[in-house]
Amino acid sequence: MSGVEQAEISHQRRMDHMYRYQRHVYDLTRKYYLFGRDTLIRDLNAGAGCSVLEVGCGTGRNLALIGTCFPRARLFGLDISAEMLASAAAKLSRRGRTPAMLRVADATSFEPRLFGEPGFDRIVISYSLSMIPDWQGAIDAAIAALNPGGSLHIADFGQQERLPASFRRLLRSWLTRFHVTPRESLFEALAERARCNGAQLERRAIGRGYAWLAVYHRPSAAASARANPAAALLEDRGAAAIPA
Ligand SMILES: C[S@@+](CC[C@H](N)C(=O)[O-])C[C@H]1O[C@@H](n2cnc3c(N)ncnc32)[C@H](O)[C@@H]1O
């Protein structure tokens, strides 16, 4: 087994261990400090047939709300913790809820075909990047799984940049107990990828930097073709069909 695989398994065990009992009080307790999730969901604008994947979906709290706000969207969720997914499965199978396809998977290495999809129109990562050791790998996997014209929506802890230093210190030491590390370079990492891929990026801080929100918009196929007609031709015909 490779070192990377070993690290993935030990992270998976850590998550399952942490959430085995916490999952029963998760929704109740987290509503007081995971801010920005409802704003993220409102902005999804997921119409009929739109495929929405949540990476690190936990108890399915967000997927349930997405189903309520956008009842004609198709819902998918993945999480590394089978314990969390047990709660999500119970919640999303209740009467009146939009059903969701759920899979145990690692955010850094999943592929859309795990769900039988070519890609997703919306991908949500809410308060999970701060718990994923290779969080930049998770961003790359999500970007790779976006359909043309699709968008990646992120909410997570910010740097509390406009809050008192004493509050920041207290929050940080408390979050560490839950294996949470706010990603200081989150916006830079997204901006770099947007620049390289010709994507649009929206970003903002809420609650004086308590939480950060970002939306990464992958260009549509038509926009990509306008920006780089040669690359679009290659994509259309397959690289081998184009003489060097
Ligand atoms: C703080 S919870 C957030 C749950 C939900 N997204 C929300 O907003 O309430 C973080 C979730 O990320 C999951 N997670 C952590 N590392 C992961 C990984 N490498 N791949 C997939 N899920 C992961 C955890 O199991 C947990 O369910």
The ligand as a Tripos MOL2 file, in Angstrom:
@<TRIPOS>MOLECULE
LIG
   27    29     1     0     0
SMALL
NO_CHARGES

@<TRIPOS>ATOM
      1 C1        -17.5700   19.9010    9.1140 C.3       1 LIG1
      2 S1        -18.2620   18.6030    8.1850 S.3       1 LIG1
      3 C2        -19.2310   19.5060    6.9630 C.3       1 LIG1
      4 C3        -20.4720   18.7550    6.5710 C.3       1 LIG1
      5 C4        -21.4060   19.5360    5.6300 C.3       1 LIG1
      6 N1        -20.7480   19.8270    4.4030 N.3       1 LIG1
      7 C5        -21.9110   20.8060    6.2730 C.2       1 LIG1
      8 O1        -21.7270   21.9000    5.7210 O.co2     1 LIG1
      9 O2        -22.5600   20.7050    7.3280 O.co2     1 LIG1
     10 C6        -16.8890   18.0340    7.1890 C.3       1 LIG1
     11 C7        -17.2220   16.7630    6.4300 C.3       1 LIG1
     12 O3        -16.1410   16.5070    5.5270 O.3       1 LIG1
     13 C8        -15.9050   15.1170    5.4990 C.3       1 LIG1
     14 N2        -14.5460   14.8670    5.0090 N.ar      1 LIG1
     15 C9        -13.3890   15.1080    5.6410 C.ar      1 LIG1
     16 N3        -12.3460   14.7350    4.8650 N.ar      1 LIG1
     17 C10       -12.8670   14.2560    3.7060 C.ar      1 LIG1
     18 C11       -12.3100   13.7230    2.5090 C.ar      1 LIG1
     19 N4        -10.9800   13.6170    2.3410 N.pl3     1 LIG1
     20 N5        -13.1360   13.3250    1.5330 N.ar      1 LIG1
     21 C12       -14.4920   13.4200    1.6850 C.ar      1 LIG1
     22 N6        -15.0850   13.9100    2.7930 N.ar      1 LIG1
     23 C13       -14.2840   14.3330    3.7990 C.ar      1 LIG1
     24 C14       -16.1360   14.6890    6.9500 C.3       1 LIG1
     25 O4        -16.3500   13.2970    7.0810 O.3       1 LIG1
     26 C15       -17.3620   15.5350    7.3150 C.3       1 LIG1
     27 O5        -18.5510   14.8610    7.0230 O.3       1 LIG1
@<TRIPOS>BOND
     1     1     2 1
     2     2     3 1
     3     2    10 1
     4     3     4 1
     5     4     5 1
     6     5     6 1
     7     5     7 1
     8     7     8 2
     9     7     9 1
    10    10    11 1
    11    11    12 1
    12    11    26 1
    13    12    13 1
    14    13    14 1
    15    13    24 1
    16    14    15 ar
    17    14    23 ar
    18    15    16 ar
    19    16    17 ar
    20    17    18 ar
    21    17    23 ar
    22    18    19 1
    23    18    20 ar
    24    20    21 ar
    25    21    22 ar
    26    22    23 ar
    27    24    25 1
    28    24    26 1
    29    26    27 1
@<TRIPOS>SUBSTRUCTURE
     1 LIG1         1 GROUP 0 **** ****
